[in-house]
Amino acid sequence: MDEVLQQFFSEVYEITRQIPRGKVLTYGRIAALAGRPQHARWVGRAMAQSPDDKTLPCHRVVNSAGQTAPGWTEQRTLLENEGVTFRPNGHVDMKKHLWEILSADEVTS
């Protein structure tokens, strides 16, 4: 992995570690907080390649519509165990559970 991508992944993991229980962030918002707003897919790649680390709550990352990762059935259960609610269409209720963070400075401070 090249140095730029490795640095980006590190920033993604640091942001993800800070997402509070009962809240979610989107791939796009994490990309923006990490300084690369056009690279939401890189965030998805980072999640797929994440280390087996119990401090990394990957289950709290969803797409912009509030959909969980396809094929990861446990993600919904993990979120529900934290009090996250879902709409009738199966998407996270983003009005209630989107983590409203304004800048990466809030994560690192």
Number of C-alpha atoms within 10 A of each C-alpha: 6 6 8 9 12 12 13 19 21 15 19 24 22 17 20 23 16 14 20 14 15 18 19 27 25 22 23 22 24 26 23 17 19 22 15 15 13 11 18 19 12 19 24 22 13 19 20 10 10 15 11 7 8 8 12 18 19 21 19 26 27 22 18 17 11 21 18 21 15 7 7 10 10 12 18 21 13 15 22 14 12 14 13 21 18 18 10 8 8 12 17 26 18 21 9 13 20 21 18 11 14 10 14 16 9 11 15 9 5
